[in-house]
Amino acid sequence: MCSGINTTLEDAIRHRRSVRRYSKAALSVEQVERILWAGQGITSEDGLRTVPSAHGLQPLRLVVVPGRVDGLPNGTYDVDRETNRLRQMHDKDVQALLRDAAVDNQTWIADAPLLVSICADYTKPCRAFADQKPYGRRGSRYVEIEAGAAAQNMMLMATNMGLGSVLVAGFDDDRTADALGLELPFSPVLHLCFGIALS
């Protein structure tokens, strides 16, 4: 794990690992905001973001589930796409529900101080690229590439801050969407768990 904030990109890439055991220490809101910025932050006055998006459709949506974040009560939060600020959707603790919706016994989903779910609206990209081979699948492919880029950015930012992370993609989509309170057209793509790694 990298020791702190001023590591190089090469150091962060070299030290990133899948971490599934976290200490009981809480994260700060500032750490959460930096992770979220890495995933979907605006980087220029014309609205360009930290990850590429096919045709600039921006289908991703980040949903934050804090387990232990100082100053951020448990619940589910939507990330405002323009300001990166958190808006509480509800105050129900859903980490156990998300763990139960996962494939196998992925206890780290409920144990992590922070879970970020990358969700997406597949409908716009699928319509936008419907005339490209492989017909009907090109748009979905672009969504998943974009989600992967956002996930990697967030994990590298976490590593840069001395935090551990793990990507989770094995879950029941419908149960996960229900737990997060997602409404159509949004669907869950993947989760990221963050925290201080247990040594």
C-alpha positions as CSV (number, residue, x, y, z in Angstrom):
1,M,0.0,0.0,0.0
2,C,1.3,3.5,-0.8
3,S,2.3,5.5,2.2
4,G,0.4,8.7,1.4
5,I,-0.8,11.5,-0.7
6,N,2.2,12.5,-2.8
7,T,2.9,9.2,-4.5
8,T,3.4,9.1,-8.3
9,L,0.9,7.5,-10.7
10,E,3.5,4.8,-11.3
11,D,3.7,4.1,-7.5
12,A,-0.1,4.0,-7.2
13,I,-0.4,1.5,-10.1
14,R,2.4,-0.6,-8.7
15,H,0.9,-0.8,-5.2
16,R,-2.8,-1.1,-6.0
17,R,-4.1,-4.4,-4.6
18,S,-7.6,-5.9,-4.0
19,V,-8.1,-5.4,-0.3
20,R,-11.0,-7.3,1.4
21,R,-10.2,-6.8,5.1
22,Y,-10.5,-3.3,6.6
23,S,-9.7,-1.8,9.9
24,K,-12.5,-0.2,12.0
25,A,-11.1,3.2,11.4
26,A,-13.4,5.7,9.8
27,L,-12.7,7.6,6.6
28,S,-13.1,11.4,6.3
29,V,-15.5,13.2,4.0
30,E,-12.5,14.7,2.2
31,Q,-11.2,11.2,1.4
32,V,-14.6,10.3,0.0
33,E,-14.8,13.5,-2.1
34,R,-11.4,12.8,-3.6
35,I,-12.3,9.3,-4.5
36,L,-15.6,10.5,-6.1
37,W,-13.8,13.2,-8.0
38,A,-11.4,10.7,-9.5
39,G,-14.4,8.7,-10.8
40,Q,-16.6,11.4,-12.3
41,G,-15.1,14.8,-11.5
42,I,-15.2,17.7,-13.9
43,T,-11.7,18.7,-15.1
44,S,-12.4,21.7,-17.4
45,E,-14.7,24.6,-17.9
46,D,-16.4,22.8,-20.9
47,G,-17.5,20.0,-18.6
48,L,-15.0,17.3,-19.5
49,R,-14.5,14.6,-16.9
50,T,-11.9,12.4,-15.4
51,V,-13.0,9.4,-17.6
52,P,-13.9,9.2,-21.3
53,S,-17.5,8.8,-22.3
54,A,-18.5,7.6,-25.8
55,H,-20.3,10.5,-27.6
56,G,-20.2,12.4,-24.3
57,L,-23.4,10.6,-23.1
58,Q,-22.2,10.4,-19.5
59,P,-24.4,7.4,-18.5
60,L,-22.8,6.8,-15.2
61,R,-24.2,7.6,-11.8
62,L,-22.3,7.1,-8.5
63,V,-24.2,6.0,-5.4
64,V,-22.4,6.2,-2.1
65,V,-23.0,3.9,0.9
66,P,-21.0,5.1,3.9
67,G,-20.3,2.5,6.7
68,R,-17.8,4.5,8.7
69,V,-17.3,8.0,7.4
70,D,-16.8,10.8,9.9
71,G,-19.5,13.4,9.5
72,L,-21.5,11.3,7.0
73,P,-24.5,9.5,8.6
74,N,-25.3,6.0,7.3
75,G,-27.7,5.8,4.4
76,T,-27.5,6.0,0.6
77,Y,-26.3,9.1,-1.2
78,D,-26.5,10.3,-4.8
79,V,-23.5,12.2,-6.2
80,D,-24.5,15.5,-7.9
81,R,-23.0,15.3,-11.4
82,E,-22.1,19.0,-11.6
83,T,-20.9,19.8,-8.0
84,N,-19.7,16.3,-6.8
85,R,-21.7,17.0,-3.6
86,L,-23.6,14.3,-1.8
87,R,-27.4,14.3,-1.5
88,Q,-28.9,11.8,0.9
89,M,-31.5,9.5,-0.8
90,H,-32.5,7.8,2.4
91,D,-31.1,7.0,5.8
92,K,-31.4,3.2,5.8
93,D,-28.2,1.3,6.2
94,V,-28.1,-1.0,3.2
95,Q,-24.6,-2.6,3.4
96,A,-26.0,-5.9,4.8
97,L,-28.6,-6.0,2.0
98,L,-25.9,-5.4,-0.6
99,R,-23.8,-8.2,1.0
100,D,-26.8,-10.5,0.9
101,A,-27.5,-9.7,-2.8
102,A,-23.9,-10.6,-3.7
103,V,-22.7,-13.9,-5.2
104,D,-21.0,-16.1,-2.5
105,N,-20.1,-14.8,0.9
106,Q,-18.5,-11.4,0.2
107,T,-18.4,-10.1,3.8
108,W,-16.3,-7.1,2.9
109,I,-19.3,-5.4,1.2
110,A,-20.8,-5.0,4.7
111,D,-17.5,-4.4,6.5
112,A,-16.0,-1.6,4.4
113,P,-16.0,1.9,5.7
114,L,-17.2,3.1,2.3
115,L,-19.0,1.5,-0.7
116,V,-19.4,3.3,-4.0
117,S,-21.8,1.7,-6.5
118,I,-21.2,2.6,-10.1
119,C,-24.6,2.5,-11.8
120,A,-25.6,3.4,-15.4
121,D,-28.3,4.3,-17.7
122,Y,-27.8,1.7,-20.5
123,T,-30.7,3.0,-22.6
124,K,-29.1,6.1,-24.1
125,P,-25.9,4.5,-25.2
126,C,-27.8,1.4,-26.6
127,R,-30.0,3.7,-28.7
128,A,-27.1,6.0,-29.7
129,F,-25.0,3.0,-31.1
130,A,-27.8,0.8,-32.2
131,D,-26.6,0.9,-35.8
132,Q,-23.1,-0.3,-35.0
133,K,-22.1,-3.9,-35.0
134,P,-22.5,-5.9,-32.8
135,Y,-26.0,-4.6,-33.1
136,G,-27.7,-4.0,-29.7
137,R,-24.5,-4.6,-27.7
138,R,-22.1,-1.8,-28.7
139,G,-23.7,0.7,-26.3
140,S,-23.5,-1.7,-23.4
141,R,-19.9,-2.3,-24.2
142,Y,-19.2,1.4,-24.0
143,V,-21.0,1.8,-20.7
144,E,-18.9,-1.0,-19.2
145,I,-15.6,0.4,-20.5
146,E,-16.5,3.8,-19.0
147,A,-17.4,2.2,-15.7
148,G,-14.1,0.3,-15.7
149,A,-12.2,3.5,-16.3
150,A,-14.0,5.2,-13.4
151,A,-13.4,2.3,-11.1
152,Q,-9.7,2.2,-11.9
153,N,-9.4,6.0,-11.3
154,M,-11.1,5.7,-7.9
155,M,-9.0,2.7,-6.9
156,L,-5.8,4.5,-7.9
157,M,-6.8,7.6,-6.0
158,A,-7.5,5.4,-2.9
159,T,-4.1,3.8,-3.2
160,N,-2.6,7.3,-3.5
161,M,-4.2,8.1,-0.2
162,G,-2.9,5.0,1.5
163,L,-6.3,3.2,1.4
164,G,-7.3,-0.2,0.1
165,S,-10.1,-1.1,-2.3
166,V,-11.7,-4.0,-4.0
167,L,-14.0,-4.2,-7.1
168,V,-17.2,-6.3,-6.7
169,A,-19.2,-7.3,-9.8
170,G,-20.8,-10.6,-8.6
171,F,-24.3,-9.7,-7.4
172,D,-27.9,-10.2,-8.2
173,D,-28.8,-7.1,-10.2
174,D,-32.5,-6.8,-9.2
175,R,-31.8,-7.2,-5.5
176,T,-28.9,-4.8,-5.6
177,A,-31.0,-2.2,-7.5
178,D,-33.8,-2.6,-4.8
179,A,-31.3,-2.2,-2.0
180,L,-29.8,1.0,-3.5
181,G,-33.3,2.4,-4.3
182,L,-32.5,2.7,-8.0
183,E,-35.2,3.6,-10.4
184,L,-35.2,2.9,-14.1
185,P,-33.4,3.5,-16.3
186,F,-30.5,3.0,-13.9
187,S,-28.9,-0.4,-13.2
188,P,-25.9,-1.4,-11.0
189,V,-22.7,-2.1,-12.8
190,L,-20.2,-2.7,-10.0
191,H,-19.3,-1.8,-6.4
192,L,-16.1,-0.5,-5.0
193,C,-15.2,-1.0,-1.3
194,F,-12.7,1.3,0.3
195,G,-11.0,1.5,3.7
196,I,-7.7,1.2,5.6
197,A,-6.3,-2.3,5.0
198,L,-5.8,-4.6,7.9
199,S,-2.2,-5.7,7.9
